[in-house]
Amino acid sequence: MAYFSRSLLPAIIGHALGDALLLPAYVFHKPGFAWVALIARPVWETGNATTLPEKAILVFQAMDPSRMLEPGPARIFAVLAWTFLVGSVVAAVAFIPLARAARNTARDAS
């Protein structure tokens, strides 16, 4: 991806997504957990949501931090969603200086 896009950003995002999907399996010491989470039905299929805004509202309700304390699939989704969200923000913030340094290095080389 880095070669074709001439940027590290797509590879960084792909790596962060992979880590976000597999991190719960490592935390809970259950590799099968990742497969169960990946084949689960989408949150918006549990309600009567038909439009995109209704589906988004269901997803945001399912991400409520208090859901991480409930047993069952609601907790699994909330943990995965927050892991992905926090990991994405941390990765983006961490790689901003790297992108600036790479841009300056490329500029200095030309």
C-alpha positions in Angstrom: 0.0 0.0 0.0 2.8 2.4 0.8 4.4 1.8 -2.6 1.3 2.5 -4.6 0.0 5.4 -2.6 3.5 6.9 -2.0 2.4 7.4 1.6 2.7 5.4 4.8 -0.7 6.5 6.0 -2.8 3.7 4.3 -0.4 1.0 5.7 -0.6 2.6 9.2 -4.4 2.7 9.1 -4.6 -0.9 7.9 -2.2 -2.1 10.6 -4.1 -0.1 13.3 -7.4 -1.7 12.1 -5.9 -5.2 12.3 -4.6 -4.5 15.8 -7.9 -3.2 16.9 -9.7 -6.3 15.7 -7.2 -8.7 17.3 -6.4 -6.9 20.5 -9.5 -8.2 22.4 -8.4 -11.8 21.5 -5.1 -11.2 23.1 -6.6 -9.4 26.2 -9.2 -12.1 26.8 -6.7 -15.0 25.9 -9.3 -16.4 23.5 -8.3 -16.4 19.9 -11.8 -17.7 18.9 -13.2 -14.4 20.2 -11.9 -12.5 17.2 -13.7 -14.9 14.8 -16.9 -14.7 16.8 -16.7 -10.9 16.8 -16.0 -10.7 13.1 -19.0 -12.9 12.1 -21.5 -11.3 14.5 -24.6 -9.6 13.1 -24.4 -5.8 12.8 -25.7 -3.9 15.7 -28.3 -2.1 13.6 -29.9 -5.4 12.5 -31.2 -5.9 16.1 -33.6 -2.9 15.8 -36.0 -1.4 13.3 -33.5 1.0 11.9 -34.0 1.6 8.2 -32.2 4.9 7.5 -28.5 5.6 7.9 -29.1 8.2 10.7 -31.3 5.6 12.6 -28.5 3.0 12.2 -25.9 5.5 13.4 -27.9 6.3 16.5 -28.2 2.5 17.3 -24.4 2.2 16.9 -23.7 5.2 19.2 -26.1 3.9 21.8 -24.4 0.5 21.7 -21.0 2.3 22.2 -22.2 3.8 25.5 -19.4 3.2 28.0 -21.8 1.8 30.5 -22.4 -1.1 28.1 -18.9 -2.4 28.8 -20.2 -3.5 32.2 -23.1 -5.5 30.9 -22.7 -9.2 30.1 -23.1 -10.5 26.6 -22.7 -9.2 23.1 -23.4 -5.6 24.1 -20.2 -5.6 26.1 -18.2 -7.2 23.3 -19.3 -4.6 20.9 -18.7 -1.7 23.3 -15.2 -2.9 24.1 -14.3 -3.4 20.4 -15.7 -0.1 19.4 -13.9 1.9 22.1 -10.6 -0.1 21.5 -10.8 0.8 17.8 -11.7 4.5 18.5 -9.1 5.1 21.1 -6.4 3.2 19.2 -7.2 5.1 16.0 -6.9 8.5 17.7 -3.6 7.5 19.5 -2.2 6.1 16.2 -3.1 9.3 14.3 -1.6 11.6 17.0 1.5 9.5 17.2 2.2 9.5 13.5 1.6 13.1 12.7 5.2 14.0 13.7 6.4 11.1 11.6 4.6 12.3 8.6 6.0 15.8 9.0 9.5 14.5 9.4 9.1 12.3 6.2 7.8 15.3 4.3 10.7 17.5 5.5 13.2 14.7 4.6 11.7 14.4 1.1 11.8 18.1 0.6 15.4 18.3 1.8 16.4 15.5 -0.6 15.0 17.3 -3.6 
